[in-house]
Amino acid sequence: MRVKLLILMLILSFVVSCASEPTKQSTFQTQKVSEVSEGEGPFNWYYESEERREELNKIRLEREDKETLEEFERKSELSNVRRIIDNELVIGYDKELDDPDFKEVD
């Protein structure tokens, strides 16, 4: 019991000592951020390419939205369809059957 209490006190003292350190680290981090934002340092490419990356992200999101909309429309069209395939009744959208990317390999 005393050993557990001793270990717990050591852990608490370590936590308390670490909690007082961030003020020194935060000023260092602020200084680093200001250096980078001024255009100095190895992250200059990041700020120079920001506009191009935003444009590419917009294109990617538009493509994903279009694909999602197409899948939604396919599911909506097939929601009330009943089919018999291999003597089994298939009702509505079935990913294996209706996914246009599905290709059977011999």
Residue, then its C-alpha position, 0 to 999 in steps of 0.5 A: m500500500r505504501v509503495k503504491l502511495l509513493i508511486l502515485m506521489l511521484i507521478l503527481s509531482f512529475v505531472v505538476s512539474c510538467a504543467s509549469e513548463p508550457t509557458k517556456q515552450s509556447t513562447f518558443q513555438t510562437q517565435k517559430v510560427s512567426e518566422v515561418s509566416e514571414g517566409e523564412g525557413p523550410f516551409n516557404w513552399y507551403y505558403e507559396s503553393e497554398e492557392r494551387r492546393e486549394e484549387l486542387n482540393k476544390i476539384r477533388l471535392e466536386r468530383e466526389d460530390k458528382e460521384t456521390l450524386e450519381e450513386f444516389e440517383r442509381k439507388s433511387e432509380l432502383s429502389n422499387v425495382r424487383r428482379i429475379i436473378d438465378n431464381e432469386l428475387v432481388i429487391g431494390y439496389d444491390k451493390e454487387l449487381d448494380d455497381p458500374d465498377f464491378k467487373e467479373v474476371d474469368 
